[in-house]
Amino acid sequence: MNKQTKIAPLFLKPIFHQKMWGGTNLKKFNLAIPSDNTGEAWLASAYDDDLSQIVNGPYQGQTLKQVWND
């Protein structure tokens, strides 16, 4: 029997970085930035301590790195 697996998109919580040169320009991308000094928004990351968290589906609450390593 041929089993089909449904694949759903993963939605990730962005990681924001405050920078001395930051501002509010990221608001034009509908991002809820945490301050008026937000300089970067990492939308998908598995880098060191900047791990994107999954906010939907069966992997909700896990990090992108955790799911990748499983």
Distance bins in CASP14 RR format, pairs under 12 A and 6 or more apart:
PFRMAT RR
TARGET T0000
AUTHOR 0000-0000-0000
RMODE 2
METHOD distances of the structure
MODEL  1
5 58 0 0 0 0 0 1 0 0 0 0 0
6 57 0 0 0 0 0 1 0 0 0 0 0
6 58 0 0 0 0 0 1 0 0 0 0 0
7 57 0 0 0 0 0 1 0 0 0 0 0
7 58 0 0 0 0 0 1 0 0 0 0 0
7 59 0 0 0 0 0 1 0 0 0 0 0
8 54 0 0 0 0 0 1 0 0 0 0 0
8 56 1 0 0 1 0 0 0 0 0 0 0
8 57 1 0 0 1 0 0 0 0 0 0 0
8 58 0 0 0 0 1 0 0 0 0 0 0
8 59 0 0 0 0 1 0 0 0 0 0 0
8 60 0 0 0 0 0 1 0 0 0 0 0
9 44 0 0 0 0 0 1 0 0 0 0 0
9 54 0 0 0 0 0 1 0 0 0 0 0
9 55 0 0 0 0 0 1 0 0 0 0 0
9 56 0 0 0 0 1 0 0 0 0 0 0
9 57 0 0 0 0 1 0 0 0 0 0 0
9 59 0 0 0 0 0 1 0 0 0 0 0
10 43 0 0 0 0 0 1 0 0 0 0 0
10 44 0 0 0 0 1 0 0 0 0 0 0
10 52 0 0 0 0 1 0 0 0 0 0 0
10 53 0 0 0 0 0 1 0 0 0 0 0
10 54 1 0 1 0 0 0 0 0 0 0 0
10 55 0 0 0 0 1 0 0 0 0 0 0
10 56 1 0 0 1 0 0 0 0 0 0 0
10 57 1 0 0 1 0 0 0 0 0 0 0
10 58 0 0 0 0 1 0 0 0 0 0 0
10 59 1 0 0 1 0 0 0 0 0 0 0
10 60 0 0 0 0 1 0 0 0 0 0 0
10 61 0 0 0 0 0 1 0 0 0 0 0
10 62 0 0 0 0 1 0 0 0 0 0 0
10 63 0 0 0 0 0 1 0 0 0 0 0
10 64 1 0 0 1 0 0 0 0 0 0 0
10 66 0 0 0 0 0 1 0 0 0 0 0
10 67 1 0 0 1 0 0 0 0 0 0 0
10 68 0 0 0 0 0 1 0 0 0 0 0
11 43 0 0 0 0 0 1 0 0 0 0 0
11 44 0 0 0 0 0 1 0 0 0 0 0
11 52 0 0 0 0 1 0 0 0 0 0 0
11 53 0 0 0 0 1 0 0 0 0 0 0
11 54 1 0 0 1 0 0 0 0 0 0 0
11 55 1 0 1 0 0 0 0 0 0 0 0
11 56 1 0 1 0 0 0 0 0 0 0 0
11 57 0 0 0 0 1 0 0 0 0 0 0
11 59 0 0 0 0 0 1 0 0 0 0 0
11 60 0 0 0 0 1 0 0 0 0 0 0
11 61 0 0 0 0 0 1 0 0 0 0 0
11 64 0 0 0 0 0 1 0 0 0 0 0
12 41 0 0 0 0 0 1 0 0 0 0 0
12 42 0 0 0 0 1 0 0 0 0 0 0
12 43 1 0 0 1 0 0 0 0 0 0 0
12 44 1 0 1 0 0 0 0 0 0 0 0
12 45 0 0 0 0 1 0 0 0 0 0 0
12 46 0 0 0 0 0 1 0 0 0 0 0
12 50 0 0 0 0 0 1 0 0 0 0 0
12 51 0 0 0 0 1 0 0 0 0 0 0
12 52 1 0 1 0 0 0 0 0 0 0 0
12 53 1 0 0 1 0 0 0 0 0 0 0
12 54 1 0 0 1 0 0 0 0 0 0 0
12 55 1 0 0 1 0 0 0 0 0 0 0
12 56 0 0 0 0 1 0 0 0 0 0 0
12 57 0 0 0 0 0 1 0 0 0 0 0
12 59 0 0 0 0 0 1 0 0 0 0 0
12 60 0 0 0 0 0 1 0 0 0 0 0
12 61 0 0 0 0 0 1 0 0 0 0 0
12 62 0 0 0 0 0 1 0 0 0 0 0
12 63 0 0 0 0 1 0 0 0 0 0 0
12 64 1 0 0 1 0 0 0 0 0 0 0
12 65 0 0 0 0 0 1 0 0 0 0 0
12 67 0 0 0 0 0 1 0 0 0 0 0
13 31 0 0 0 0 0 1 0 0 0 0 0
13 32 0 0 0 0 0 1 0 0 0 0 0
13 34 0 0 0 0 0 1 0 0 0 0 0
13 41 0 0 0 0 0 1 0 0 0 0 0
13 42 0 0 0 0 0 1 0 0 0 0 0
13 43 0 0 0 0 1 0 0 0 0 0 0
13 44 0 0 0 0 0 1 0 0 0 0 0
13 45 0 0 0 0 0 1 0 0 0 0 0
13 50 0 0 0 0 0 1 0 0 0 0 0
13 51 0 0 0 0 1 0 0 0 0 0 0
13 52 1 0 0 1 0 0 0 0 0 0 0
13 53 1 0 1 0 0 0 0 0 0 0 0
13 54 1 0 0 1 0 0 0 0 0 0 0
13 55 1 0 1 0 0 0 0 0 0 0 0
13 56 0 0 0 0 0 1 0 0 0 0 0
13 60 0 0 0 0 0 1 0 0 0 0 0
13 61 0 0 0 0 1 0 0 0 0 0 0
13 62 0 0 0 0 0 1 0 0 0 0 0
13 63 0 0 0 0 1 0 0 0 0 0 0
13 64 0 0 0 0 0 1 0 0 0 0 0
14 26 0 0 0 0 1 0 0 0 0 0 0
14 29 0 0 0 0 1 0 0 0 0 0 0
14 30 0 0 0 0 0 1 0 0 0 0 0
14 31 1 0 0 1 0 0 0 0 0 0 0
14 32 0 0 0 0 1 0 0 0 0 0 0
14 33 0 0 0 0 1 0 0 0 0 0 0
14 34 0 0 0 0 1 0 0 0 0 0 0
14 38 0 0 0 0 1 0 0 0 0 0 0
14 39 0 0 0 0 0 1 0 0 0 0 0
14 40 0 0 0 0 1 0 0 0 0 0 0
14 41 1 0 1 0 0 0 0 0 0 0 0
14 42 1 0 0 1 0 0 0 0 0 0 0
14 43 1 0 1 0 0 0 0 0 0 0 0
14 44 0 0 0 0 1 0 0 0 0 0 0
14 45 0 0 0 0 1 0 0 0 0 0 0
14 50 0 0 0 0 0 1 0 0 0 0 0
14 52 1 0 0 1 0 0 0 0 0 0 0
14 53 0 0 0 0 1 0 0 0 0 0 0
14 55 0 0 0 0 0 1 0 0 0 0 0
14 64 0 0 0 0 0 1 0 0 0 0 0
15 31 0 0 0 0 0 1 0 0 0 0 0
15 33 0 0 0 0 0 1 0 0 0 0 0
15 34 0 0 0 0 0 1 0 0 0 0 0
15 38 0 0 0 0 0 1 0 0 0 0 0
15 39 0 0 0 0 0 1 0 0 0 0 0
15 40 0 0 0 0 1 0 0 0 0 0 0
15 41 1 0 0 1 0 0 0 0 0 0 0
15 42 1 0 1 0 0 0 0 0 0 0 0
15 43 0 0 0 0 1 0 0 0 0 0 0
15 44 0 0 0 0 1 0 0 0 0 0 0
15 45 1 0 1 0 0 0 0 0 0 0 0
15 46 0 0 0 0 0 1 0 0 0 0 0
15 47 0 0 0 0 1 0 0 0 0 0 0
15 48 0 0 0 0 0 1 0 0 0 0 0
15 49 0 0 0 0 1 0 0 0 0 0 0
15 50 1 0 1 0 0 0 0 0 0 0 0
15 51 0 0 0 0 1 0 0 0 0 0 0
15 52 1 0 0 1 0 0 0 0 0 0 0
15 53 0 0 0 0 1 0 0 0 0 0 0
15 63 0 0 0 0 0 1 0 0 0 0 0
15 64 0 0 0 0 0 1 0 0 0 0 0
16 22 0 0 0 0 0 1 0 0 0 0 0
16 23 0 0 0 0 0 1 0 0 0 0 0
16 24 0 0 0 0 0 1 0 0 0 0 0
16 26 0 0 0 0 1 0 0 0 0 0 0
16 27 0 0 0 0 0 1 0 0 0 0 0
16 31 1 0 0 1 0 0 0 0 0 0 0
16 32 0 0 0 0 1 0 0 0 0 0 0
16 33 1 0 0 1 0 0 0 0 0 0 0
16 34 1 0 1 0 0 0 0 0 0 0 0
16 35 0 0 0 0 1 0 0 0 0 0 0
16 36 0 0 0 0 0 1 0 0 0 0 0
16 37 0 0 0 0 1 0 0 0 0 0 0
16 38 1 0 1 0 0 0 0 0 0 0 0
16 39 1 0 0 1 0 0 0 0 0 0 0
16 40 1 0 0 1 0 0 0 0 0 0 0
16 41 1 0 1 0 0 0 0 0 0 0 0
16 42 1 0 0 1 0 0 0 0 0 0 0
16 43 0 0 0 0 0 1 0 0 0 0 0
16 45 0 0 0 0 0 1 0 0 0 0 0
16 50 0 0 0 0 0 1 0 0 0 0 0
16 52 0 0 0 0 0 1 0 0 0 0 0
17 23 0 0 0 0 0 1 0 0 0 0 0
17 26 0 0 0 0 0 1 0 0 0 0 0
17 33 0 0 0 0 0 1 0 0 0 0 0
17 34 0 0 0 0 1 0 0 0 0 0 0
17 35 0 0 0 0 0 1 0 0 0 0 0
17 37 0 0 0 0 1 0 0 0 0 0 0
17 38 1 0 0 1 0 0 0 0 0 0 0
17 39 1 0 0 1 0 0 0 0 0 0 0
17 40 1 0 1 0 0 0 0 0 0 0 0
17 41 1 0 0 1 0 0 0 0 0 0 0
17 42 1 0 0 1 0 0 0 0 0 0 0
17 45 0 0 0 0 0 1 0 0 0 0 0
17 47 0 0 0 0 0 1 0 0 0 0 0
17 49 0 0 0 0 0 1 0 0 0 0 0
17 50 0 0 0 0 1 0 0 0 0 0 0
18 26 0 0 0 0 0 1 0 0 0 0 0
18 33 0 0 0 0 1 0 0 0 0 0 0
18 34 1 0 0 1 0 0 0 0 0 0 0
18 35 1 0 0 1 0 0 0 0 0 0 0
18 36 0 0 0 0 1 0 0 0 0 0 0
18 37 1 0 1 0 0 0 0 0 0 0 0
18 38 1 0 0 1 0 0 0 0 0 0 0
18 39 1 0 0 1 0 0 0 0 0 0 0
18 40 0 0 0 0 1 0 0 0 0 0 0
18 41 0 0 0 0 0 1 0 0 0 0 0
19 25 0 0 0 0 0 1 0 0 0 0 0
19 26 0 0 0 0 0 1 0 0 0 0 0
19 33 0 0 0 0 0 1 0 0 0 0 0
19 35 0 0 0 0 0 1 0 0 0 0 0
19 36 0 0 0 0 0 1 0 0 0 0 0
19 37 1 0 0 1 0 0 0 0 0 0 0
19 38 1 0 0 1 0 0 0 0 0 0 0
19 39 1 0 1 0 0 0 0 0 0 0 0
19 40 1 0 0 1 0 0 0 0 0 0 0
19 41 0 0 0 0 0 1 0 0 0 0 0
20 35 0 0 0 0 0 1 0 0 0 0 0
20 36 0 0 0 0 0 1 0 0 0 0 0
20 37 1 0 0 1 0 0 0 0 0 0 0
20 38 0 0 0 0 0 1 0 0 0 0 0
20 39 0 0 0 0 1 0 0 0 0 0 0
20 40 0 0 0 0 0 1 0 0 0 0 0
21 36 0 0 0 0 0 1 0 0 0 0 0
21 37 0 0 0 0 1 0 0 0 0 0 0
21 38 0 0 0 0 0 1 0 0 0 0 0
21 39 1 0 0 1 0 0 0 0 0 0 0
21 40 0 0 0 0 0 1 0 0 0 0 0
22 33 0 0 0 0 1 0 0 0 0 0 0
22 34 0 0 0 0 0 1 0 0 0 0 0
22 35 0 0 0 0 1 0 0 0 0 0 0
22 36 1 0 0 1 0 0 0 0 0 0 0
22 37 1 0 1 0 0 0 0 0 0 0 0
22 38 1 0 0 1 0 0 0 0 0 0 0
22 39 1 1 0 0 0 0 0 0 0 0 0
22 40 0 0 0 0 1 0 0 0 0 0 0
22 41 0 0 0 0 0 1 0 0 0 0 0
23 31 0 0 0 0 0 1 0 0 0 0 0
23 33 1 0 0 1 0 0 0 0 0 0 0
23 34 0 0 0 0 0 1 0 0 0 0 0
23 35 0 0 0 0 1 0 0 0 0 0 0
23 36 1 0 1 0 0 0 0 0 0 0 0
23 37 1 0 1 0 0 0 0 0 0 0 0
23 38 1 0 0 1 0 0 0 0 0 0 0
23 39 1 0 0 1 0 0 0 0 0 0 0
23 40 0 0 0 0 0 1 0 0 0 0 0
23 41 0 0 0 0 0 1 0 0 0 0 0
24 31 0 0 0 0 1 0 0 0 0 0 0
24 32 0 0 0 0 0 1 0 0 0 0 0
24 33 1 0 0 1 0 0 0 0 0 0 0
24 34 0 0 0 0 0 1 0 0 0 0 0
24 35 0 0 0 0 1 0 0 0 0 0 0
24 36 1 0 1 0 0 0 0 0 0 0 0
24 37 0 0 0 0 1 0 0 0 0 0 0
24 38 1 0 0 1 0 0 0 0 0 0 0
24 39 0 0 0 0 1 0 0 0 0 0 0
24 41 0 0 0 0 0 1 0 0 0 0 0
25 31 0 0 0 0 1 0 0 0 0 0 0
25 33 0 0 0 0 1 0 0 0 0 0 0
25 36 0 0 0 0 0 1 0 0 0 0 0
25 37 0 0 0 0 0 1 0 0 0 0 0
25 38 0 0 0 0 1 0 0 0 0 0 0
25 39 0 0 0 0 1 0 0 0 0 0 0
25 40 0 0 0 0 0 1 0 0 0 0 0
25 41 0 0 0 0 0 1 0 0 0 0 0
26 32 0 0 0 0 1 0 0 0 0 0 0
26 33 1 0 1 0 0 0 0 0 0 0 0
26 34 0 0 0 0 0 1 0 0 0 0 0
26 35 0 0 0 0 0 1 0 0 0 0 0
26 36 0 0 0 0 0 1 0 0 0 0 0
26 37 0 0 0 0 0 1 0 0 0 0 0
26 38 1 0 1 0 0 0 0 0 0 0 0
26 39 1 0 0 1 0 0 0 0 0 0 0
26 40 0 0 0 0 1 0 0 0 0 0 0
26 41 1 0 1 0 0 0 0 0 0 0 0
26 42 0 0 0 0 0 1 0 0 0 0 0
26 43 0 0 0 0 0 1 0 0 0 0 0
27 33 1 0 0 1 0 0 0 0 0 0 0
27 34 0 0 0 0 0 1 0 0 0 0 0
27 35 0 0 0 0 0 1 0 0 0 0 0
27 36 0 0 0 0 1 0 0 0 0 0 0
27 38 0 0 0 0 1 0 0 0 0 0 0
27 39 0 0 0 0 0 1 0 0 0 0 0
27 41 0 0 0 0 0 1 0 0 0 0 0
28 41 0 0 0 0 0 1 0 0 0 0 0
29 38 0 0 0 0 0 1 0 0 0 0 0
29 41 1 0 0 1 0 0 0 0 0 0 0
29 43 0 0 0 0 1 0 0 0 0 0 0
30 41 0 0 0 0 0 1 0 0 0 0 0
30 43 0 0 0 0 0 1 0 0 0 0 0
31 38 0 0 0 0 1 0 0 0 0 0 0
31 39 0 0 0 0 0 1 0 0 0 0 0
31 40 0 0 0 0 0 1 0 0 0 0 0
31 41 1 0 1 0 0 0 0 0 0 0 0
31 42 0 0 0 0 0 1 0 0 0 0 0
31 43 0 0 0 0 1 0 0 0 0 0 0
32 38 0 0 0 0 1 0 0 0 0 0 0
32 41 0 0 0 0 0 1 0 0 0 0 0
33 39 0 0 0 0 1 0 0 0 0 0 0
33 40 0 0 0 0 0 1 0 0 0 0 0
33 41 1 0 0 1 0 0 0 0 0 0 0
34 40 0 0 0 0 0 1 0 0 0 0 0
34 41 0 0 0 0 0 1 0 0 0 0 0
40 50 0 0 0 0 0 1 0 0 0 0 0
41 50 0 0 0 0 0 1 0 0 0 0 0
41 52 0 0 0 0 0 1 0 0 0 0 0
42 48 0 0 0 0 0 1 0 0 0 0 0
42 49 0 0 0 0 0 1 0 0 0 0 0
42 50 1 0 0 1 0 0 0 0 0 0 0
42 51 0 0 0 0 1 0 0 0 0 0 0
42 52 1 0 0 1 0 0 0 0 0 0 0
42 53 0 0 0 0 0 1 0 0 0 0 0
42 64 0 0 0 0 0 1 0 0 0 0 0
43 50 0 0 0 0 0 1 0 0 0 0 0
43 52 1 0 0 1 0 0 0 0 0 0 0
43 64 0 0 0 0 0 1 0 0 0 0 0
44 50 0 0 0 0 0 1 0 0 0 0 0
44 51 0 0 0 0 0 1 0 0 0 0 0
44 52 1 0 1 0 0 0 0 0 0 0 0
44 53 0 0 0 0 0 1 0 0 0 0 0
44 54 0 0 0 0 0 1 0 0 0 0 0
44 63 0 0 0 0 0 1 0 0 0 0 0
44 64 1 0 0 1 0 0 0 0 0 0 0
44 65 0 0 0 0 0 1 0 0 0 0 0
44 67 0 0 0 0 0 1 0 0 0 0 0
44 68 0 0 0 0 0 1 0 0 0 0 0
45 51 1 0 0 1 0 0 0 0 0 0 0
45 52 1 0 1 0 0 0 0 0 0 0 0
45 53 0 0 0 0 0 1 0 0 0 0 0
45 63 0 0 0 0 1 0 0 0 0 0 0
45 64 1 0 0 1 0 0 0 0 0 0 0
45 65 0 0 0 0 1 0 0 0 0 0 0
45 68 0 0 0 0 0 1 0 0 0 0 0
46 52 1 0 0 1 0 0 0 0 0 0 0
46 53 0 0 0 0 0 1 0 0 0 0 0
46 54 0 0 0 0 0 1 0 0 0 0 0
46 62 0 0 0 0 0 1 0 0 0 0 0
46 63 1 0 0 1 0 0 0 0 0 0 0
46 64 1 0 1 0 0 0 0 0 0 0 0
46 65 1 0 1 0 0 0 0 0 0 0 0
46 66 0 0 0 0 1 0 0 0 0 0 0
46 67 0 0 0 0 1 0 0 0 0 0 0
46 68 1 0 0 1 0 0 0 0 0 0 0
46 69 0 0 0 0 1 0 0 0 0 0 0
47 63 0 0 0 0 0 1 0 0 0 0 0
47 64 0 0 0 0 1 0 0 0 0 0 0
47 65 0 0 0 0 1 0 0 0 0 0 0
48 63 0 0 0 0 0 1 0 0 0 0 0
48 65 0 0 0 0 1 0 0 0 0 0 0
49 63 0 0 0 0 0 1 0 0 0 0 0
49 65 0 0 0 0 0 1 0 0 0 0 0
50 63 0 0 0 0 1 0 0 0 0 0 0
50 64 0 0 0 0 0 1 0 0 0 0 0
50 65 0 0 0 0 0 1 0 0 0 0 0
51 61 0 0 0 0 0 1 0 0 0 0 0
51 62 0 0 0 0 1 0 0 0 0 0 0
51 63 1 1 0 0 0 0 0 0 0 0 0
51 64 1 0 0 1 0 0 0 0 0 0 0
51 65 1 0 1 0 0 0 0 0 0 0 0
51 66 1 0 0 1 0 0 0 0 0 0 0
51 67 0 0 0 0 0 1 0 0 0 0 0
51 68 0 0 0 0 0 1 0 0 0 0 0
51 69 0 0 0 0 0 1 0 0 0 0 0
52 59 0 0 0 0 0 1 0 0 0 0 0
52 61 0 0 0 0 0 1 0 0 0 0 0
52 62 0 0 0 0 1 0 0 0 0 0 0
52 63 1 0 0 1 0 0 0 0 0 0 0
52 64 1 0 1 0 0 0 0 0 0 0 0
52 65 0 0 0 0 1 0 0 0 0 0 0
52 66 0 0 0 0 0 1 0 0 0 0 0
52 67 0 0 0 0 1 0 0 0 0 0 0
52 68 0 0 0 0 0 1 0 0 0 0 0
53 59 0 0 0 0 1 0 0 0 0 0 0
53 60 0 0 0 0 1 0 0 0 0 0 0
53 61 1 0 1 0 0 0 0 0 0 0 0
53 62 1 0 0 1 0 0 0 0 0 0 0
53 63 1 0 1 0 0 0 0 0 0 0 0
53 64 1 0 0 1 0 0 0 0 0 0 0
53 65 0 0 0 0 0 1 0 0 0 0 0
53 66 0 0 0 0 1 0 0 0 0 0 0
53 67 0 0 0 0 0 1 0 0 0 0 0
54 60 1 0 1 0 0 0 0 0 0 0 0
54 61 1 0 1 0 0 0 0 0 0 0 0
54 62 1 0 1 0 0 0 0 0 0 0 0
54 63 1 0 0 1 0 0 0 0 0 0 0
54 64 1 0 0 1 0 0 0 0 0 0 0
54 65 0 0 0 0 0 1 0 0 0 0 0
54 66 0 0 0 0 1 0 0 0 0 0 0
54 67 1 0 0 1 0 0 0 0 0 0 0
54 68 0 0 0 0 0 1 0 0 0 0 0
54 70 0 0 0 0 0 1 0 0 0 0 0
55 61 1 0 0 1 0 0 0 0 0 0 0
55 62 0 0 0 0 0 1 0 0 0 0 0
55 63 0 0 0 0 0 1 0 0 0 0 0
55 64 0 0 0 0 0 1 0 0 0 0 0
56 62 0 0 0 0 0 1 0 0 0 0 0
57 67 0 0 0 0 0 1 0 0 0 0 0
58 67 0 0 0 0 1 0 0 0 0 0 0
58 70 0 0 0 0 0 1 0 0 0 0 0
59 65 0 0 0 0 0 1 0 0 0 0 0
59 66 0 0 0 0 1 0 0 0 0 0 0
59 67 1 0 1 0 0 0 0 0 0 0 0
59 68 0 0 0 0 0 1 0 0 0 0 0
59 70 0 0 0 0 1 0 0 0 0 0 0
60 66 0 0 0 0 0 1 0 0 0 0 0
60 67 0 0 0 0 0 1 0 0 0 0 0
61 67 0 0 0 0 1 0 0 0 0 0 0
62 68 0 0 0 0 1 0 0 0 0 0 0
62 69 0 0 0 0 0 1 0 0 0 0 0
62 70 0 0 0 0 1 0 0 0 0 0 0
63 69 0 0 0 0 1 0 0 0 0 0 0
63 70 0 0 0 0 0 1 0 0 0 0 0
64 70 0 0 0 0 0 1 0 0 0 0 0
END
